[in-house]
Amino acid sequence: MITYSESIQINALDYSRVVKYNINEVPFGKVFTDHMFIADYKEGHWQNLRIVPYQKFEMSYAMSALHYGQAIFEGMKAFRQDNGDVVVFRMRDNWARLNRSAVRMAMPEVPEEIFVEGLLQLLKLDKVWVPDSENGSLYIRPFMIATEEAIGVKISSEYQFIIIASPAGVYYSKPIKALIQNTFYRSVKGGIGYVKAAGNYGRSLYPTKLAQDRGYQQILWLDAEKGRYIEEAGTMNVMFVKNGTLITPELTDTLLSGITRDSVLKLARKMGIPTEERRVSVEEILTGIEKGEVTEAFGVGTAATVAHITTIGREEGDLIRDYVLPPVEERKYSHLFDKTLRDIRKGRIPDEFGWLIKVER
Ligand SMILES: Cc1ncc(COP(=O)(O)O)c(C=O)c1O
């Protein structure tokens, strides 16, 4: 068990760069807030906890994360409520998932108080960066990298845990088209698909580019064993509505346990909407679209919340056959989940699940 007994040193700017930007308009992930949180892991424990002005860092070309991929991250959001309060959504779930990633990648776990205090102190300093627009949020990126200066495949003895944040608007301005990917696979049984390890994302870029070149914004990943079952939509979990039931692939070690996925399932159950977490085959969905039984398909994740899928493409020989879903305006469930999540985050309806933590004014 790691013990933590140090307080956070704060080196704060006496001005904010925020005035240089219209934070309701900045492109996703390009502008960072005034400060960042850093903790070092050395000699077997976390130390030197600090909040400093957002900055670049010096590293060795031999730094182990660069060579052997011990790099994990999280993605979460803070919101500005209608009354001006700033709240973070399901922070402890992201902390727990970061530590599941850490265990799988043989990295040290981050104690809850370091994650929570580091994040809340950072948000307290940088809360002017949380947009107040209807779809705006502050995207928060906690991550950990192996920093030992050593070549040789082995577990690093040194790490940094860092939190940076970036104001964000809508992720997808339009509904998306998704292409079924049956040549490349995202993850395998026994692999690292269930954790947020950097390597999972590097490997997805080339197949995603191929799909984008053909006019599809995202990929539907299939299971690598049989190539039959749908697992995720790009970097989102995926959901379908079939005959009024909300269906989503069950959690295995090949897909990420999304916090938005869990939130939508909890909301659906509370609303009395039938839900099924199980294997979902490509054939079931495509036949269901043709028969008019599958009426909605959407991705769910922190960045987009809900991304409506208009069309699912499948390669048939050299051609792609498109399976077109009913118009987005006619969809009942995905809009309902999107709106309910927004209403909770904005403080318009009660937070019955206790998902929000308020940042001190
Ligand atoms: C591969 C993958 N699946 C699903 C998700 C959705 O997870 P969450 O809802 O926690 O953002 C993400 C985003 O974090 C992801 O990267």
The ligand as a Gaussian input file, in Angstrom:
#p B3LYP/6-31G(d) Opt

LIG

0 1
 C      -11.680000       2.990000     -26.619000
 C      -12.682000       3.766000     -25.861000
 N      -13.897000       3.253000     -25.649000
 C      -14.846000       3.911000     -24.954000
 C      -14.605000       5.163000     -24.441000
 C      -15.675000       5.861000     -23.658000
 O      -15.335000       5.917000     -22.303000
 P      -15.842000       7.098000     -21.375000
 O      -17.311000       7.115000     -21.475000
 O      -15.364000       6.735000     -20.018000
 O      -15.236000       8.331000     -21.908000
 C      -13.358000       5.757000     -24.650000
 C      -13.073000       7.091000     -24.123000
 O      -12.534000       7.208000     -23.065000
 C      -12.370000       5.042000     -25.361000
 O      -11.160000       5.567000     -25.563000

